[in-house]
């Protein structure tokens, strides 16, 4: 049976890896829609390669350019937020939600409200509106498949086990480019330094989140919502080899773990297979003997305060994760632009969390409220930076 797949964030790293697998298994899949941000040429290239039926560019001014590069293909297209929502809600057996940042919240939620099966690589959907998002999934009968490497490894490690039998879920971090650097060296780092991830190539923003370890904090919040497990049973460790992606510790002391080479096509293939295993061309099998040592260490929350801030936001609940994410996106953009230093990211995020703690004492009731909070925090953060 041929499955229809739509890919949101088709021009990003996850989208490109997904496209590679869809291309390898053309006999199994047809592509209903692809959506991208601002790069009309890249989006058109993916749409043509996958013979997509519809292409949506998020940039409202990008329609003319997209039409030009799609000319003669027969692929319908649209531009702006409404077009991305259309891509998310077209008939599909599986929607890959890989739009980066809070921008992915609306289209991902739109797919959920259509009762779709959603392969979730946009962790901000759960960070910004986790309670409401999971409630919508239950209400509309949607199925959520974790596509992030850590959460996919957790799901596979759990297998048929019971969440109540788990004493700890642990996700791993590579440690980023500054794992062994002094605080002084980190403080002087440029955006290019911070984006030089030793293992993954995920785009500038996500690579910097990995350097600050904010990415790992976001993933702890994501795991809390995906698996319905409280913060006290969640942990993160640094694992420089990036072979063990997650571990599950059971009440009897047994530990199950998800191991594979650092290739995002592995968790993507697991989601696309919907219970069946897909082969991966040009994939490298894991050779533990060749890998040699697997090492683990505790993250240093003094040198990487964003992880501490994210853990505090998870523990506090209410709208703190929503606030934290919005402030972080503004801070990272300012760091990339050279307006602030590396440690100013954590400083701004922590100030925002403190400032809005009383203003938003409850979790967003729905996605719309989460987006309203996100917008207010962004305005405040921009003003704070200007001041």
C-alpha positions, 0 to 999 in steps of 0.5 A, a space after each residue: 500500500 502506498 502512503 501519502 506523506 507531507 513534509 513541513 520544514 522540507 528544506 531544513 536538515 530533517 526535511 532533507 534527510 526525510 526527502 532522501 528516504 522518501 526518494 529511496 522508497 518511492 514504491 512505498 510513498 507519495 508526497 502530498 505536500 512540502 512546506 519551507 521557509 524563504 528559499 523558493 529554489 530549495 523548496 522547488 527542488 525538493 518538490 520536483 524531486 519528490 513529485 509533490 502535489 503542493 508546495 507552500 513557502 512561509 514567506 508571504 512575498 515568495 509566491 512569485 519566485 516559487 511559481 517561477 521555479 516550479 513553472 511547467 512542473 504541474 505542482 500547485 503552490 501557495 505562500 504565507 502562513 495560510 499556505 503552510 496550514 494548507 500543506 499541514 492539513 491536506 489529506 495524508 497518512 503521515 505529516 512530518 513536522 520539522 519546522 524549526 522553532 515556535 513557527 512550527 506550532 500552528 501548522 503542527 497543531 493544525 495537522 493534529 486537529 485533522 487527526 493525522 499521524 504526526 512525526 514530530 521533530 518540532 520540539 517547540 510545539 511541546 515546549 510552548 504548548 505541551 499540555 494543550 498540544 497533547 490534549 488536542 492530540 487525544 481529542 482529535 484522535 491524532 497519533 504522535 511519533 517522536 522523530 527527534 533522535 533522543 525521543 525516538 530512542 526512548 520510545 524504542 527502548 520502552 518497547 511494550 514496557 509500562 511507564 510506571 515501571 520506569 525509574 528514570 529516562 535519560 537523554 544524551 548530549 554530545 556536549 557541543 563544541 565547548 564541552 571541554 572549554 573554559 568559561 573564559 573561552 566560552 564567553 569569548 566565542 563567536 556565533 561561528 564558534 558556537 555553531 561548529 557542532 562536533 557531530 550534527 549539522 542542524 542549522 545555525 539556531 539549533 547548533 547554537 542551542 546545542 552549544 548552550 545545552 538549551 537544546 537538551 533542556 528543551 528535549 527534557 520538556 518534550 520528553 515530559 509531555 510525550 511520555 507523561 513522565 514527571 521531571 524528577 524521573 528525567 535526566 540528561 548526560 553528556 556522551 561525546 560519541 553520540 552513539 547512545 541516544 537515550 536510556 531507560 532505567 527500570 524498577 528492577 535495575 535493568 537498563 534498555 538503551 537506543 544505540 545507532 550511528 549519529 544519522 538522523 535518517 535512522 529515527 526518521 526511517 522508524 517513523 516513516 515505517 509506521 511499525 515496519 523497518 525501512 532499509 537505509 541506502 548509504 547508511 553505516 551500520 554501528 560497529 561497537 568494536 570499531 567505536 571503542 570506548 563509550 563515555 558519559 559525564 555529568 553536564 556542567 550547569 555552571 558553564 552551561 546555565 541554559 540547561 539549569 534554566 530549562 530544568 527550572 522552567 520544567 519544574 515550575 510549569 505554568 507558562 515558564 517553558 513558553 516564556 523561556 523558549 520565546 526569549 531564547 529564540 530572540 537571544 540566539 538571533 541577537 547572538 548570531 547578529 553579533 549584538 550580544 555575547 554567548 552568556 548573554 543568551 542565558 542572562 536574557 532568558 533567565 530575566 524573562 522567566 523571572 519577569 513573566 512568572 507572575 504575569 502568566 501563572 498558568 499553562 496556556 489553555 490552547 495553542 492560540 494563547 501560547 502564541 499570544 504569550 510567545 509574541 508578548 515575550 518576544 516584544 519584551 525581549 527585544 526591548 530588553 536588548 535595546 535597553 
